[in-house]
Amino acid sequence: MTTASEQQESLRMERILIIAGNSRQQELLKRAFTGYDSPLELVTADSAEEGLRIIERAGVNAVILDDSPVGMSGEVFLRELSSRGMNLPVIVLHGPHNGEAAVPGPDDPYEWLTKDEGYLERLPRVYAALRKRYLFDILTKSQRLWQETFDAISDYVLVIDESSKIIKCNLAFAKDCGMHPREIVGMKCQELHRFGTINTCISEQLSKHGSAYTEEVTCDDKVFLASGFPVTLPGGRRASVHILKDITEMYRLKEKLYHSDKLASLGLLVSGVAHELNNSLTGVLGYTELLKRTRKGDGSLERGLEKIYSSAERCKKIVENLLYFSGKRPPQRGYIQINELIDSTIALREYWLRSNSIKVIRDYGDVPLVHIDTQQMQQVLMNILVNAEYAITEADREERSIRFHTFYIEEKDAVAVEISDNGTGIPDDILPRIFDPFFTTKPLNKGSGLGLSISHGIVKEHNGNIIVRSSFGEGTTFCIELPRQRKAS
């Protein structure tokens, strides 16, 4: 039975495959390694094909190929190794009259050795040099791969010793600090508060943990998922590895999902309240109408009742619009007068428009009916109207206005709705992204980033088009084009 020490010795032992056409040459080559510094296991094969089978089956550390008749020339053997993905050191022995030997490149793990006088004495030295070069090349490539992998990680990775000194960091972390990794190594993490988004609050988190941890860290306008664990470096030096993952967008998305859920709940609440108000208003309207009929001739009372009736009718209209806007139902399309739909949408925002001193200009054209889903299209108009309100209040102008302009495009046989505001406008670099889902420039509690994306989808579902024109600092115009569909006769 093999002992544990013998197994370890076997693992450390270098295994060299000798391929030669006769046993005498094999024996000579084996004797050449007598007294070699490291323990060796010498394996022999009579042909190149047999040698390839041994390499695939048992594995070797290096190959010595005597380029005498072994069924394959040295160059062919090397090509065969390469085609099979076998990268290991090879020494090809060739006769002095076999022509010029192939010159290995700087990265090729093989050597050509002429079988002249004294070649057997040189063979162990050539093998040692080749083996050393091969191992150095593997180490260099491994280090390069490790460093490239380390720097390719988009999360921030850094290693800190017990004195809070940074002894390693990746490229993403260094770039955020506006420095090169070489400049950061040796600094204390508390010193980084001057650079990028990695300021004191994160530095304190990194330096205070002596054991494994995972927690969210808010720093300026960014949220990081910070995690770390202790490590022991060579020489027994204690340190800790810290990984900082920027989850700001994920956090924002989570907040938006919460916000969307709140909106859904609010819709149900509005629906219930609106039903109750609608029932009460129906009674108010009914009794007011009855009083008007029984009190005819009393001018003062009749005018008062007319005001009550008009106000109640307006409230009922707003409640009906709320019910329609918050209702959940399958898409239902019908022939609608777009000007009336705009009026009902404005009525829902009339209080806020009046509170913000925003003047609504109705520039309606004589347009045909459009075949649309009223609830969906009202949602589009509402989204654009609310955005226009926000842009105007941010612009802080004395005269505030939103203009609704409808007209018929004869060449397209389409009805167009233009909604223009004199708000802040949209910067050119942001304009291409305004219809992207979850993209918003508003604060977290002011917008979900879904309104314009949903609006764009709704208009496209109606085979329409929505475009935007904006001049930064002056205002924005949204144009919705809806194809006309004639009623079947």
C-alpha positions, 0 to 999 in steps of 0.5 A, a space after each residue: 500500500 502506498 503511504 501518504 508521503 509516497 503519494 505527495 512525492 509522486 505528485 511533486 515528481 516530474 514525469 518526462 516521456 521519452 519517445 525513441 525508435 529503439 530501446 538502446 536510444 531510450 536507455 541512453 536518454 534515460 541515463 543522461 538524467 542520472 543525478 538530475 537535481 529534481 526527482 524524475 519519472 521517465 516513461 518511454 514510448 516506441 512511436 509518436 502515436 504511442 506517445 500521444 496516447 500516453 500523454 492523453 491517458 496519463 499526462 506528462 510534464 515534458 516530452 523528449 522526441 528523438 527525431 529518428 524513425 518514430 512514425 512522425 517527424 518533429 514538426 508534425 508531432 508538434 503540430 499534432 500536439 497543438 491541434 489536440 490542445 496539449 501545451 507542454 515542453 518538448 525537446 526534439 532531437 534531430 540528426 546533424 544531417 537532417 537539415 535546418 531545425 525549426 526556430 522556436 518562437 519566444 512563446 513556443 514551449 519547445 527546443 531543437 537539439 542537434 545530436 552531435 558530440 556531447 548532446 547527451 551532456 547538454 540535454 539535462 541543462 536544455 531541459 531545465 532551461 526549457 522547463 523553467 521558461 515554460 513555467 515562467 510563461 504559465 505563471 506570467 499568463 496566469 498573473 495576466 489573466 488574473 489581473 485582467 479578470 480582476 480589473 474586468 469586474 465592474 464592482 469595486 474590489 479592494 483589500 485592506 490590511 489591519 491598519 486600514 491601508 489599501 494593499 490591492 484594488 481593481 480598476 473600477 474602484 480606481 477609476 471612480 476615485 479618478 486615480 490609477 490602482 498604483 496610486 491608491 495602493 498604500 493609501 489609507 481608506 479614510 484618505 479617499 473621501 476626496 475622490 469620486 463617490 467613495 467618501 468618508 461614509 464608505 471609508 468608515 464602513 470599510 475600516 470598522 468591520 473586522 469580520 464578515 459582513 453584508 450591508 447596504 451603504 448609502 453614500 451621497 446619491 449612490 447606494 452600495 451593497 457592501 460585503 467583506 470577509 477576512 483573509 490571511 496574506 502570506 507571512 501571516 499578515 491579516 487583511 480583509 477583502 471588500 466588495 462594493 456593488 453599486 445598486 443605485 439603479 436596482 434600488 431605484 427600480 425597487 422604489 419604483 415598483 413600490 410606487 407602482 404598487 401604491 398607485 395600483 392601491 390608490 386606483 382601487 381606493 379612488 374607484 371606491 370613493 368615486 362610486 360613493 361620491 357619485 351616488 351622493 351627487 346623483 341625489 343632490 342633482 335629483 333633488 335640485 332639479 325637483 326644487 327648480 321645478 317646484 320653485 319656478 318664478 322665484 328668480 333669486 332662488 332659481 339662480 341659486 339652485 342653478 348654481 348648485 346644479 351646475 357645481 354638482 354636475 361638474 363634480 359628477 363629471 370629475 368623479 366619472 372621469 376618475 372612475 374611468 381613469 382608474 378603472 381596470 378593464 380589457 382594452 375597448 376601442 370606439 369612435 371618439 371625438 379627441 377634443 372631448 377626451 382632452 377636455 375630460 383629461 384637463 378637468 381631472 387636473 384643473 385644480 392643480 393647474 389653477 393652483 400653479 397658475 398655469 393657463 390652458 390654451 385649447 386650440 382645437 381644429 375641426 377633426 374627424 373621430 378617431 377609433 381608440 381606447 378612451 381609457 388608454 389614450 386618456 392615460 397618454 394625455 394625462 402623462 404628458 400633461 403632468 410632465 408639462 406641469 412639472 417642467 413649467 413649475 421647474 422653469 419658474 416663469 411668470 407666464 405659464 401655459 400649456 397649449 393643446 392644438 388638434 388638427 387633421 393631417 390630410 396626406 396621412 389621413 390622421 388626427 394630430 394632437 400637439 401638447 406644448 409647454 413653456 417649461 424647462 425643455 429637454 437637453 439634447 443628450 437626454 432627448 433620445 432616452 425619454 421613452 426608455 422604461 424607468 428613465 427619469 430625471 425627476 427625483 425618486 418621489 416625483 416620477 417612476 420613469 414609466 409614464 412616457 414609456 407606457 404612453 409610447 407603447 399605447 400610441 404604437 398599439 393604436 398604429 400611431 406615432 408620438 414624437 417630441 420637439 424640445 428647445 432646452 430652456 424654452 419648452 417642449 412639444 409632444 405630437 401624437 398622430 392617430 390614424 383615422 379609421 372610418 366607420 363601416 357603413 
